[in-house]
Amino acid sequence: FDKLVAEGKVADDATINASEWAAKVKAAGTLRVGGVETSTLFSLRNADDNTLRGFDAGLYQLLTRYILGDEKKFELTKVTSDTRESVLTNDTVDAVFATYSINDKRKEVISFAGPYYSSQQAILVAEGNDDIKGLDDLAGKSVAVQSGSTGPEIVAEYAPEAKTQEFSTDEEARSALEQGRVDAYVIDQTMQMGAIVKNPGKYKIVGDPFGPEDPYGVGLPKDSDGVDFVNDFLKQVEDDGTWAKLWKIAIGDRTNLESAPEPPAIGA
């Protein structure tokens, strides 16, 4: 991971100066990122060396290197599903990398670059739960969802007879599952995979992924020219193979998946 990021490209001055957003970051000397520290596959802080690694973490460190020539010159502000828009609208951060699903409601307030990844919803249950085997079994069950995520609306559509309980964070929702306060937890499959990797023998995913394809984007200030700049950066890391290498290190090797998926079309 560290070697891949350290080999990332650095943009020339003309490329930086052509973007007001990138020039502002360069002048400040720091890329202010909204993100998380607890997502096993996407952005997890290592207690031993205090570094952040994962798929999102790799991308924002590569972007930091691309703009500032040093992948360590980023500052992380922790966000939840409920605060991702506000940290952009109040200029606390320059960009949000947080498995951030692109949707029309959010686009009324902020802009997105990408998508750079896509997922669907999945059902997580305790390892010993054999009552819930798929979507149809959620009827009448208590199901945890994360407030501010796309989960509540999707569960309401695909499992209307489920009784949902909203939690502010992924950790709170999984705690409720562990304690038996809910029967299942629905959120993006990639986050569920991360929970299983982090907690072997504690959970399992049941049934097939469901709901619409969930494209992850990079949150940026509304109407920022950073969208074009970040999209060009994403295209480069996809075209030169960095995206696939990062996926293999951060996700594939840890979930026993061999082949990197085809990244979604940027700007779609």
C-alpha positions in Angstrom: 0.0 0.0 0.0 2.6 2.5 1.1 4.8 1.8 -1.9 1.9 2.1 -4.4 0.9 5.5 -3.0 4.5 6.8 -2.9 4.8 6.0 -6.6 1.8 8.1 -7.5 2.0 10.8 -10.1 2.5 14.5 -9.3 0.7 17.1 -11.4 2.6 19.9 -13.1 2.0 23.5 -12.2 0.0 24.2 -15.3 -2.4 21.4 -14.4 -2.8 22.7 -10.9 -3.2 26.3 -11.9 -5.9 25.5 -14.4 -8.2 24.5 -11.5 -9.3 27.1 -8.9 -10.0 24.3 -6.5 -6.6 22.6 -6.9 -4.8 25.9 -6.8 -6.4 26.7 -3.5 -5.3 23.3 -2.0 -1.8 23.8 -3.4 -1.6 27.3 -1.8 -2.8 26.0 1.5 -0.2 23.2 1.5 -2.7 20.7 2.8 -5.6 18.7 1.3 -8.4 18.7 3.9 -10.3 15.4 3.6 -13.6 14.4 5.2 -13.4 10.7 5.9 -13.5 7.9 8.4 -10.9 5.9 10.4 -12.9 2.8 11.1 -13.8 1.3 7.7 -11.7 -1.9 7.5 -11.5 -2.0 3.7 -11.8 1.7 2.8 -10.1 3.8 5.5 -8.8 2.4 8.7 -6.3 3.9 11.1 -3.5 1.6 12.1 -3.0 1.9 15.9 0.7 0.8 15.6 1.9 3.5 13.2 -1.1 5.9 13.2 -1.4 5.7 9.4 -4.6 5.4 7.4 -4.9 2.6 4.8 -7.7 1.3 2.6 -9.3 1.9 -0.8 -10.6 5.4 0.0 -7.5 6.2 2.0 -5.3 5.2 -0.9 -7.2 7.4 -3.3 -7.1 10.5 -1.2 -3.5 10.0 -0.4 -2.8 9.6 -4.2 -4.7 12.8 -4.8 -2.8 14.5 -2.1 0.5 13.4 -3.8 -0.9 14.5 -7.2 -1.6 18.0 -6.0 1.1 18.6 -3.3 3.9 16.2 -4.2 3.7 14.5 -0.8 1.0 11.9 0.0 1.3 12.8 3.7 0.1 16.4 3.4 -3.5 15.7 4.1 -5.6 16.5 7.2 -8.5 14.2 8.0 -11.8 15.4 9.5 -13.9 12.5 10.7 -17.4 12.5 9.2 -20.5 10.4 9.6 -23.3 9.8 7.1 -25.1 12.8 8.6 -22.2 15.3 8.4 -20.7 14.7 5.0 -22.6 17.6 3.3 -22.2 20.1 6.1 -18.3 19.8 6.2 -18.3 20.7 2.5 -20.9 23.5 2.7 -19.1 25.2 5.7 -15.7 24.9 4.1 -14.3 22.6 6.8 -12.9 20.2 4.1 -11.9 20.3 0.4 -13.2 16.9 -0.4 -15.1 13.9 1.1 -13.9 10.3 0.5 -16.3 8.1 2.6 -18.0 5.5 0.5 -20.2 8.4 -0.4 -23.1 7.4 -2.5 -24.0 9.8 -5.4 -27.7 10.7 -5.4 -29.9 13.6 -6.7 -30.8 14.9 -3.2 -27.1 15.3 -2.2 -26.4 16.9 -5.6 -28.7 19.7 -4.7 -26.2 20.7 -2.0 -22.8 19.6 -3.1 -21.1 18.3 -6.3 -19.5 14.9 -6.9 -16.5 13.7 -8.9 -16.6 10.0 -10.0 -18.0 7.6 -9.5 -14.9 5.6 -8.6 -16.6 2.5 -7.2 -20.0 0.9 -7.0 -21.8 -1.4 -4.6 -25.3 -2.7 -3.6 -27.0 -3.3 -0.2 -26.3 -6.5 1.7 -27.8 -8.1 4.8 -25.6 -8.8 7.8 -26.7 -11.1 10.6 -25.0 -12.8 13.5 -23.0 -15.9 12.6 -25.5 -18.2 14.4 -28.6 -16.7 12.9 -30.2 -19.3 10.5 -33.7 -17.6 10.5 -32.8 -14.9 8.0 -31.5 -16.3 4.7 -32.4 -13.4 2.4 -34.5 -10.4 1.7 -37.9 -12.1 2.1 -37.0 -13.1 5.6 -36.7 -9.5 6.8 -40.5 -9.1 7.0 -41.5 -8.5 10.6 -37.8 -8.4 11.7 -36.0 -5.5 13.4 -33.4 -4.2 10.9 -30.7 -1.7 11.6 -29.9 1.0 9.0 -27.6 4.0 9.1 -29.2 7.4 9.2 -28.1 9.7 6.4 -27.2 6.7 4.2 -29.2 5.3 1.3 -30.1 2.2 3.4 -33.4 3.4 5.0 -35.1 4.2 1.7 -33.9 1.0 0.0 -35.1 -1.2 2.9 -38.4 0.6 2.8 -38.8 -0.2 -0.9 -37.4 -3.8 -1.0 -38.5 -5.0 2.4 -41.5 -2.8 3.4 -42.6 -5.1 6.2 -39.3 -4.8 8.0 -39.1 -2.7 11.1 -36.1 -0.4 10.7 -34.1 1.2 13.5 -31.7 4.1 12.5 -28.3 4.5 14.0 -25.8 7.3 13.4 -22.7 5.1 12.8 -21.8 1.7 11.5 -20.3 0.8 14.9 -23.6 1.6 16.7 -25.6 -0.5 14.2 -23.3 -3.5 14.5 -23.3 -3.2 18.3 -27.1 -3.4 18.2 -26.8 -6.5 16.1 -24.3 -8.1 18.5 -26.5 -7.4 21.5 -29.6 -8.8 19.8 -31.4 -5.5 19.8 -31.9 -5.9 16.0 -32.1 -9.0 13.9 -30.2 -7.8 10.9 -28.2 -4.8 9.6 -28.5 -3.5 6.0 -25.9 -1.2 4.4 -23.5 -1.3 1.5 -22.0 -4.7 0.8 -18.5 -3.4 0.9 -18.9 -2.2 4.4 -20.4 -5.5 5.4 -17.4 -7.3 3.9 -15.2 -5.1 6.0 -17.0 -6.0 9.2 -16.5 -9.7 8.5 -12.8 -9.3 7.8 -12.4 -7.2 11.0 -14.5 -9.6 13.1 -14.0 -13.2 12.0 -16.6 -15.6 13.2 -19.0 -12.9 14.5 -21.1 -12.1 11.4 -22.2 -13.4 8.0 -23.8 -12.0 4.9 -27.0 -13.7 3.8 -28.9 -13.7 0.5 -27.9 -11.7 -2.6 -27.0 -8.1 -2.8 -30.1 -6.0 -3.6 -31.2 -2.5 -4.6 -29.8 -0.2 -7.2 -26.2 0.0 -8.0 -24.7 2.4 -5.4 -22.0 4.5 -7.0 -19.4 6.1 -4.7 -18.3 9.6 -5.5 -15.9 12.2 -4.2 -17.9 14.9 -2.5 -16.8 18.4 -3.5 -18.2 21.9 -2.9 -21.2 22.8 -5.0 -20.3 23.7 -8.6 -16.6 23.5 -7.9 -14.2 23.1 -10.8 -12.6 20.5 -8.6 -15.0 18.0 -10.2 -13.2 18.1 -13.5 -9.8 18.1 -11.8 -10.6 15.1 -9.6 -12.3 13.3 -12.6 -9.2 13.7 -14.6 -7.1 12.3 -11.7 -9.4 9.3 -11.3 -9.2 8.6 -15.1 -5.4 8.6 -14.8 -5.3 6.1 -11.9 -7.8 3.8 -13.7 -6.0 4.0 -17.0 -2.5 3.4 -15.6 -3.5 0.4 -13.5 -3.2 2.1 -10.1 -6.9 1.7 -9.4 -6.8 -2.1 -9.9 -3.6 -2.5 -7.9 -5.1 -0.5 -5.0 -8.3 -2.6 -5.1 -6.2 -5.8 -4.9 -4.2 -4.6 -1.9 -7.1 -3.0 0.0 -10.0 -5.2 -0.9 -9.2 -8.2 -3.0 -6.4 -9.8 -1.0 -8.4 -9.3 2.2 -11.7 -10.8 1.0 -10.2 -13.7 -1.1 -11.4 -12.1 -4.4 -9.1 -12.6 -7.3 -10.2 -10.2 -10.0 -10.7 -6.5 -9.7 -14.2 -5.3 -10.9 -14.6 -3.0 -13.8 -14.7 0.6 -12.3 -17.9 2.5 -13.1 -17.8 5.1 -15.9 -16.6 8.4 -14.5 -19.1 11.2 -14.9 -22.0 8.7 -15.5 
